[in-house]
Amino acid sequence: MAELTQVRAARQPVFDGRQRTFAYELLFRDSSENRAMIRNADRATADVIVNSFMEIGLERMVGSSLAFINVSRDFIADGYCRALPKEKVVLEILEDTRMDFEIMVELNRLRSTGYRFALDDYAFSDESAKFLPFSDFVKVDLQQVDRRTIQREMPGLRRLNQKVIAEKVETREEYDYCVRTGFDYFQGYFFCKPQMMSASTVPSNKVSAFRLLSELRKPDIDEREIERIVGEDLSLSYKVLRYINSAFIGLSRTIESVAHAVRLLGVEHIRTVASLIMLTTVSDKPKELMSVSLIRAKMCELLAARHGHSKPDVFFTVGLFSTLDAFLDRPMAQALDALPLSDRVRGALLEREGP
């Protein structure tokens, strides 16, 4: 079997004034070393989102807390933020972002629908101050801003009703100073270093993601074609189901098939998921394994139709996921744990029960 592929992300808690966990900042990691080497901000953000939502699982990453995620100017302007659950995330505007008309329109649109923003590494400059009206949180790096500036500017932030987060709090003395100064939340090595999280991954297929994006750009989109493209690729199917499970924690309904998941998400969300996957690094399991998955899926679909079953797409899904344990190098029961599949689909895969 091919070498196990791992995906990684890190998380660092944000604490309130009573040192209780309020949120986690999700951080990019591309190796086993607990540090980030970011060469492309959009790629790093996409990697964090795909790994946290579609691989590791947001519930495992943050539990019931909020997730702070860094987003670049282009990431906001291109509409990727709209794929994230507004109840669970706070979007951190990077310190080098410049205000322009396009970004202002998108920030207004996102804010009007309930998204929250944090202004990262706020240095009290005129350029970064333009983002204050859009920000619910302001993060101040204690290692970059001198205390005289903090003392002078903090009352203005309080008047704007901003929640202020002290970043890079590294000593007890710094923490005590932040409490006296009126910071609302605290983050840094004094409390906790970033914790690495990892999971086995179903390798992404760039060709399938590209075909899906091409189909989604057509003016006369055929939803059945979208369902077919997603359904014929195990990695896309897995990530769509994992995304639903993370983005809509507490989903009140189970998923009968990949087609059902596509209909539940809608075209816009599927487009964003495919775009995010395209931005991330891919690796490959043996092609034979993918072939076996597709052959089994089509065989199950044809047999269902031959025997008069009303939902052949459910049978297709069972065939497609029948090799999931091999893709993830883990027992089937563990592989299915994070997927919101119906009992009859799980029964077929785990117990060989049902039609």
Secondary structure, 3 states (H helix, E strand, C coil): CCCCCEEEEEEEEEECCCCCEEEEEEEECCCCCCCCCCCCHHHHHHHHHHHHHHHHCHHHHHCCCEEEEEECHHHHHCCHHHHCCCCCEEEEECCCCCCCHHHHHHHHHHHHCCCEEEECCCCCCHHHHCCHHHCCEEEEECCCCCHHHHHHHHHHHHHCCCEEEEECCCCHHHHHHHHHHCCCEECCCCCCCCEEEEEECCCCCHHHHHHHHHHHCCCCCCHHHHHHHHHCCHHHHHHHHHHHHHHCCCCCCCECCHHHHHHHHCHHHHHHHHHHHHHCCCCCCCHHHHHHHHHHHHHHHHHHHHCCCCCHHHHHHHHHHCCHHHHHCCCHHHHHCCCCECHHHHHHHHHCCCC
